[in-house]
Amino acid sequence: MSKQTQLRHYKESVVIPAKVDDVFDYIDDHKRFSSHMNQSSWMMGGGKMNTSVDEKNGQKVGSHIRLDGTVFGIHLFLDEVVTHYEPPHLKTWKTIGTPKLLIIGNYQMKIEIKSDERGSLISVSIDYELPKTNDWLGKLFSGWYAKWCVQQMLKGTSNYFANNKGGEE
């Protein structure tokens, strides 16, 4: 992300009644953790994205995670790289190159997991730029989209552990 561009930020946290290691194992599987992007929905304009990872499975610094697909009938693509990896407490990744997205531009995601007397406190944040083209779409909808995306990640994690009794499958 360029230093001249003003970054926008959104962060939200939730307590999951599960062990830190189990929560990290769940979020460390990008196909599960980003499954809200892999399903057709009204937020995805009836389209969906496909998630693929390299031979490091998105689980080491330098590992790549790619998403491509269609949203509102428009082909989108992005390449992310893991930039920080400290299991079971911290993971960050960011887009590289020029992502082909509609609402946001380059971004960085951060996941922090801390032990809590009720289980694990998981925080998900996104720092993002507006898109390089059609920045008016970003000005109108990026905050809403960032909030939706973070909430979907937290909701998916919460639902997983609620349905699997603390991660015990």
Secondary structure by P-SEA (a helix, b strand, c coil): ccccbbbbbbbbbbbbcccaaaaaaaaaccccccccccccccccccbbbbbbbcccccccccbbbbbbbbcccbbbbbcccccccccccbbbbbbcccccccccccbbbbbbbbbccccbbbbbbbbbbccccccccccccaaaaaaaaaaaaaaaaaaaaaaaccccc
